[in-house]
Amino acid sequence: MKIRFKMRKLKLIFIIIIVVFAGLWAIRSYNERRFHVEKETRFMMDTYVTIYAIGPKEITSKAIDLALNRIQGIDTKFNSLNPKSPIYTFNHTLEPISDKEIINLIQTALKISEESGGAFDISIAPLAELWGFYSKEYYFPTSQEIKDCLANVGYQHLLLNNGKLTKDNMAVRIDLGGVAKGYAISEALKVLKSNGVNSALIDTGGDIYALGKKGSKLWKVGIKDPRGEGTLGYVEVEDLAVMGSGDYERFFIKDGKRYHHIFNPKTGYPTEGVQSVILIYNDPVIAQAWTKIPFIMGPEKGLKRLERIPNMDVIIITESGKTLYSSRLKHSLNLIK
């Protein structure tokens, strides 16, 4: 009798062990599926674009592919150097732009031009071309060449009526590079959400949007050192864009001085006084455009102007390497000492 009892007891213990292990395996399998990280990278918009998405592979893989396809389509349409783009046609002829998607983004850009007092300006394309930033055959123009070029720069040359964009002279050209990447991110975000993804990171060459959380934690986004390979620190974000501009992205050195691609549309020269600007905001389009403002206004004035925009946080690295940041970041910016 005792032997039978012991056998039943051992059998019961064995069954319990099997059930426990089966339960643990099921939980692990569920979590691995639920918290699976899918990743894909493509080269477009003149940079490497990577999307990380957390969730079941059958959902995230398809969503990422569709989101990257959407970014590729935007890159093709909004690239002013692409002969198939309506923007290219506008820049080289007097034919107006009537594409609704492009017009909507131009409306946003022109509004920011007005709000910034002309500091942000999509009509700087003639300057970028003069200085050789399109051909990458960099050139230091004469003061007269810059003066002549400025006659065709200024958002006031652009006329938006009845859903069409026209210009007041043939030499006026536009470049939507200051808002297109933000727009691509916002559109990719829509694709991810509509395909069941609620946790993802979109990285377009350092311009980032963090969707939801990374599991139970906030996403950590590094702040690039504009004069080095590492980072100056990081911020922790959720459902926010972290967009940046820097004098290190495209530049050349002449006589020991750095000349970069961010121009003051009033002087025609690359700006001075700021190395980089990072904005943290919920709208990547607005954030990308306003990253240019401290370069033109100067670090202190630019910081004050950006702090007037509700819920926008800013980090500015000055030419001397000093870090300025908005008051709301005092307790959430993690700087590496």
C-alpha positions in Angstrom: 0.0 0.0 0.0 2.8 2.4 0.9 4.6 1.6 -2.4 1.4 2.4 -4.4 1.0 5.7 -2.5 4.5 6.7 -3.1 4.2 5.8 -6.8 1.0 7.9 -7.1 2.8 10.8 -5.3 5.8 10.6 -7.6 3.5 10.5 -10.6 1.6 13.5 -9.4 4.8 15.4 -8.8 6.0 14.5 -12.3 2.8 15.7 -13.8 3.0 19.0 -11.9 6.6 19.5 -13.1 5.6 18.9 -16.7 2.6 21.3 -16.4 4.9 24.0 -14.9 7.6 23.6 -17.6 4.9 23.6 -20.3 3.4 26.8 -18.8 6.8 28.5 -18.6 7.6 27.4 -22.2 4.3 28.8 -23.4 4.9 32.1 -21.6 8.4 32.4 -23.0 7.1 31.6 -26.5 4.3 34.2 -26.2 6.7 36.8 -24.9 9.3 36.1 -27.7 6.5 36.5 -30.3 5.0 39.5 -28.6 8.4 41.3 -28.1 10.1 40.1 -31.2 12.1 43.0 -32.8 12.0 43.1 -36.6 14.4 45.4 -38.4 15.0 46.5 -42.0 17.4 49.0 -43.5 17.4 50.7 -46.9 19.4 53.5 -48.5 17.2 56.4 -49.6 16.8 60.1 -49.0 20.6 60.2 -49.3 21.0 58.2 -46.0 20.4 54.9 -44.4 16.8 54.5 -43.2 16.1 51.8 -40.6 12.8 50.8 -39.0 12.7 48.7 -35.8 9.3 47.3 -34.9 8.3 45.2 -31.9 5.6 42.5 -32.2 4.8 39.3 -34.0 7.0 38.9 -37.0 4.1 38.3 -39.4 2.8 41.8 -38.5 6.0 43.8 -38.1 7.7 42.5 -41.2 4.9 43.4 -43.5 4.3 46.8 -41.8 8.0 47.7 -42.1 8.2 46.8 -45.8 5.1 49.0 -46.5 6.5 51.9 -44.4 9.8 51.8 -46.2 8.0 51.7 -49.6 6.1 54.8 -48.6 9.3 56.6 -47.7 10.9 55.6 -51.0 7.9 57.0 -52.8 8.2 60.3 -51.0 11.9 60.4 -51.7 11.2 60.1 -55.4 8.5 62.7 -55.6 10.1 65.3 -53.3 13.7 65.1 -54.6 14.4 68.4 -56.4 17.3 66.7 -58.3 15.1 64.0 -59.7 14.0 64.8 -63.3 10.8 62.9 -62.7 9.8 65.1 -59.7 7.3 67.9 -60.1 9.7 70.0 -58.1 12.5 69.5 -60.6 10.1 70.6 -63.4 9.1 73.6 -61.4 12.7 74.6 -60.8 13.7 74.4 -64.4 10.5 75.8 -66.1 7.7 78.1 -65.4 5.3 75.2 -65.0 3.4 75.4 -61.7 3.2 72.7 -59.1 -0.3 71.3 -58.7 0.3 68.0 -57.0 -1.9 68.1 -53.9 0.6 66.2 -51.6 3.4 68.5 -52.5 1.3 71.6 -52.2 0.2 70.6 -48.7 3.8 70.3 -47.5 4.7 73.6 -49.2 1.9 75.3 -47.3 3.3 74.1 -44.1 6.8 75.3 -45.1 5.6 78.7 -46.1 3.7 79.1 -42.8 6.9 78.4 -40.9 8.7 80.9 -43.1 6.3 83.6 -42.0 6.4 82.5 -38.3 10.2 82.6 -38.3 10.5 85.9 -40.1 12.0 84.3 -43.1 14.7 82.4 -41.2 13.3 79.1 -42.7 13.1 79.4 -46.5 12.6 76.7 -49.1 13.8 79.0 -51.8 17.5 78.7 -50.9 18.2 76.2 -53.7 20.1 78.7 -55.8 22.5 79.3 -52.9 23.0 75.6 -52.4 23.8 75.2 -56.1 26.1 78.3 -56.2 28.2 76.9 -53.3 28.4 73.5 -54.9 26.4 71.5 -52.3 24.3 69.7 -55.0 27.2 68.8 -57.3 29.6 68.3 -54.3 32.1 70.3 -56.2 32.4 72.9 -53.5 33.0 76.5 -54.5 33.6 79.7 -52.5 31.6 82.4 -54.5 32.5 86.1 -54.7 30.4 88.6 -52.9 29.0 89.8 -56.2 27.9 86.3 -57.1 26.2 85.9 -53.8 24.5 89.3 -54.2 23.2 88.3 -57.7 22.0 84.9 -56.3 20.1 86.5 -53.5 17.9 88.4 -56.0 16.3 85.0 -56.6 16.1 83.8 -53.0 13.2 84.6 -50.7 9.9 82.8 -50.1 8.1 86.0 -51.2 8.9 85.0 -54.8 6.6 82.0 -54.4 2.9 82.4 -55.1 0.3 79.9 -53.8 -3.2 80.3 -55.3 -6.0 77.9 -56.1 -4.0 74.9 -55.2 -1.1 75.8 -57.4 2.4 77.1 -56.7 4.0 79.6 -59.2 7.0 81.8 -59.0 7.6 85.4 -60.1 10.8 84.6 -62.1 12.4 81.7 -63.9 15.5 81.7 -61.7 13.6 81.0 -58.4 14.1 77.4 -57.2 12.9 75.5 -54.2 14.3 72.6 -52.1 12.0 70.8 -49.7 14.9 69.0 -48.0 14.2 71.0 -44.8 10.8 69.3 -44.3 10.7 66.2 -46.6 12.4 63.9 -44.1 10.0 64.8 -41.4 7.1 64.3 -43.8 8.5 60.9 -44.7 8.7 59.9 -41.1 5.1 61.0 -40.4 3.8 59.1 -43.4 5.8 55.9 -42.4 4.3 56.3 -38.9 0.8 56.2 -40.3 1.6 53.1 -42.3 3.0 51.3 -39.2 0.0 52.2 -37.1 -2.6 51.2 -39.7 -0.9 47.8 -40.0 -1.0 47.0 -36.3 2.3 48.2 -35.0 2.2 50.3 -31.8 5.9 50.0 -30.8 8.6 51.1 -33.3 11.6 53.3 -33.9 12.0 55.0 -37.3 15.6 56.2 -37.9 16.3 58.2 -41.0 20.0 58.9 -40.8 19.8 60.2 -37.2 16.4 61.8 -37.4 14.1 59.6 -35.3 10.6 59.0 -34.2 9.8 56.7 -31.3 6.4 55.1 -31.5 5.1 53.9 -28.1 7.5 52.2 -25.7 10.2 49.7 -26.2 8.5 47.0 -24.2 7.9 48.6 -20.8 10.6 51.2 -21.1 11.0 54.5 -23.0 13.1 54.6 -26.1 16.6 56.0 -25.5 17.8 58.3 -28.3 21.4 59.5 -28.3 22.5 63.1 -28.9 25.3 63.1 -31.4 28.6 64.8 -30.6 28.9 67.2 -33.6 32.7 67.1 -33.4 33.2 63.4 -32.6 32.0 59.9 -33.3 30.3 59.4 -30.0 27.3 60.9 -28.2 27.0 63.8 -25.7 24.1 62.1 -23.9 20.6 60.8 -24.5 16.9 61.5 -24.0 14.2 59.0 -23.2 11.1 59.4 -25.3 7.7 58.0 -26.3 5.5 59.1 -29.2 8.0 61.9 -30.0 10.3 62.9 -32.9 13.9 63.7 -32.2 15.1 65.7 -35.2 18.5 67.3 -35.7 20.5 69.6 -38.0 24.2 70.1 -37.9 27.1 71.9 -39.5 28.9 68.4 -39.7 26.4 66.9 -42.2 27.6 68.5 -45.4 30.5 70.9 -45.3 33.9 71.8 -46.7 36.9 73.5 -45.1 38.6 76.5 -46.7 41.5 78.3 -45.1 40.8 76.5 -41.9 37.1 77.6 -41.7 34.1 75.3 -42.0 31.4 76.2 -44.6 28.2 74.1 -44.3 24.9 73.6 -46.1 22.7 75.7 -43.7 22.4 79.1 -45.2 21.2 82.4 -43.9 18.7 83.3 -46.6 19.3 87.0 -46.0 23.2 87.1 -46.3 23.7 84.1 -48.6 26.5 82.7 -46.4 26.5 79.6 -44.3 25.6 80.4 -40.7 28.0 80.7 -37.8 27.7 80.3 -34.0 25.9 76.9 -33.9 27.2 73.4 -34.4 24.0 71.4 -34.0 20.4 71.7 -33.0 18.1 68.8 -31.8 14.4 69.3 -31.4 12.0 67.0 -29.5 8.4 67.3 -30.6 5.4 65.3 -31.6 5.3 66.4 -35.2 8.4 65.5 -37.1 7.7 67.9 -40.0 7.5 70.9 -37.7 10.4 69.7 -35.7 12.7 69.3 -38.7 11.9 72.8 -40.1 12.5 74.6 -36.8 15.9 72.9 -36.2 17.3 75.4 -38.7 16.1 78.5 -36.8 18.8 78.7 -34.1 21.5 78.6 -36.9 20.0 81.7 -38.4 18.8 83.6 -35.3 21.8 82.6 -33.1 21.8 80.2 -30.2 20.3 82.4 -27.4 17.7 84.1 -29.5 16.8 80.8 -31.3 16.4 79.1 -27.9 14.0 81.7 -26.7 12.0 81.6 -30.0 11.7 77.8 -29.9 10.6 77.8 -26.2 7.6 79.8 -27.2 6.2 76.8 -29.1 4.2 74.7 -26.7 5.6 71.2 -25.8 8.7 71.7 -28.0 12.1 70.9 -26.4 15.4 72.0 -27.9 19.1 71.2 -27.4 21.7 73.6 -29.0 25.4 73.0 -29.2 27.1 76.3 -29.8 30.2 76.9 -31.9 32.3 76.9 -28.7 30.8 73.6 -27.7 28.5 74.9 -25.0 25.2 73.0 -24.5 22.0 75.1 -24.2 18.7 73.4 -23.7 15.1 74.3 -22.9 14.0 74.5 -19.3 11.7 71.5 -19.6 14.7 69.3 -20.3 16.5 70.2 -17.1 15.6 66.9 -15.4 15.2 64.6 -18.5 18.3 65.3 -20.5 21.0 62.8 -19.6 24.4 64.3 -20.5 27.6 62.3 -20.4 30.1 64.0 -18.2 
